[in-house]
Amino acid sequence: MIYSGKHAVVLGLGHSGEAAARLLAEEGARVTVLESADSPALREKARALAEAGVATVLGPAAETDPTPFDVCVLSPGIDPAVPLVRNITSRHIPVIGELELAFRECLCPVAAITGTNGKTTTTELTTAMLQGAGVRTMASGNIGLPFATAVRQSGDLDVMVLEVSSFQLETTRSFHPHVSAWLNLSPNHLDRYRDVEEYRAAKLRIFENQDDNDFAVLNARADLPPVPARKITFSAYGPADFTLDGTLVRYLGEPVIDQRDTRLPGVHNAENLMAALGIGLALGVDLPRLAAAVGEYSPPTHRCEFVRELDGVRYINDSKATNLDSVEKALLSQERPVVLVAGGKDKGFEFDPILPLVRERVRAAVLIGEMRHRIAASWPGVDCRPCGSLEEAVAAARALARPGETVLFSPGTSSFDMFRNYGERGNRFKDAVHALQPTTQNP
């Protein structure tokens, strides 16, 4: 009961904030939630929390609350620079995150997975493989189920599999995964971080408390500082412990699984698969048992998700692509010419770096969101069509696409200029595609 008798404040009333508030209350803390926004949905959450003994302050008053709290739990989606947070940090109240809070209460070892891309797939895949091999585990963290909710079940688990983001890692102190996994790194969240190095430094905190009794599953091509944990490496492009030989995944040269026997196409998924195998191996599970559990796993929705084929054109939903590296991987996984639908919120990076690949793989680009005109200007020589809405973009892509081609919705940036999240964005794309009617008629 670390927080029993403490007066704790939770900043933010999203999923993580609500889960943290409930966990603190159960631990015997006096809990207040401060949330800068106000809406009917938030008021309903506040009423539900009041029944658990949690007080809530909504709206502008939350940003100036003068209470002398003992500890603050910061929700990962909140920028530390906003007034809500500065009101706490300026008074030197200790700040941790929901990840750190839950870890301190966790009763089983943790396997934590980070990276710019592939975190959700690798987390889900690792969990499915371990469960298929008889390991008691579940997935939580950035994947959707807050760690502060899942931790209640940790006493019944052999290991907790966590997807962890840079935002979550910013506020860790004692967080110590027995197995860490570093998938990749590419520019992202530059609307929050000063530069890529600051973003990278946040992610590197995953290794901070590990020692030589722990394991680190690492992309062999990653440029990383010395890591104290025992290393298991993977790469689809060169020497490593896990390698890709055509479609065959090998470990130390010995065959493990043929990618064609899975539902995980593409080189990016081969690396996700190798990382998951490496995590299982680090946890002491035999590779044949892990490989046998892969067959029925399907990747998450909104990640290179097949929607339908209409008039000889395939429609793919990759709404989860919120950075350039994701778009690059999606384009490299396509075997047909592409009509690309891209664009969204301005996150502080440019689309110029992928121009050579776009020129090679994309016959036309339909662009949406805040970035649409800047992307068009940065892609000279590419047929770019800016559109005002996603539905307009789907109609334009349909008009441009020829039989034998693919319409790929891979935005390359976040959704918050037009949608609540990438899930809503992906569902809107799928709805628009399913609303299309065939143009060819059977005689």
JOGI-V633053 format. One line per field, one symbol per residue. phi: phi as a letter, one per 30 degrees, with the letter a starting at -180 (. if undefined). burial: + if it has 16 or more other ideal C-beta (glycine too) atoms within 10 Angstrom, else -. A space follows every 10 residues. Layout:
phi: ???
burial: ???
//
This chain:
phi: .dceidcccc cjcddddddd dddddddjdd bbccbddbae ddddddddde dcicdbccie dddbeceddd abccdddcde ddeedddddd chdecbcddd edddcdcbdb ccbbldbidd eddddedddd ddcjddaaca jddkddeddd decddccdac ccdbcdddde cdbcebddbc bcdaabeahd dccdaddddd ddddddcecd bdccbbcbdd ddcbdecddd cbcbadbada dcbcciccdc bhicdcaced dccbdjdddd dddddddddd dddicdeedd ddcdecdcdd dibhcdcacb hicccbcbdd dcaddddedd ddddcceccc cbjlddcjbc ceeceedddd ccdabccbie dedddeddcd icdcbdbdbd dddddddddd dcejcbcccb diadcddbbd addddddddd ddddddcdcc cdd
burial: --+--+-+++ ++++++++++ +++++++-++ ++++++---- -+--++--+- ---+-+++-- -++-----+- ++++++-+-+ ---++-++-- --+-++++++ +++-++-+++ ++++++++++ ++++++++++ -++-+-++++ +++--+++++ +--+--+-++ ++++++++++ ++--++++++ ++++++++++ -++-----++ -++++++-++ ---+++++++ ------+-+- -+++++---+ ++++----++ +----++-+- -+-+-+-+++ ++++++++++ +++-+-+--+ +-++--+-+- -++++-+--+ --++++++++ ++++++++++ +-++-+-+++ +++++-+-+- +--++--+-- ++++++++++ ++--++-++- -+-++++--+ --++++++-+ +---++++++ ++++++-++- -+--++++++ -++--+---- ---
//
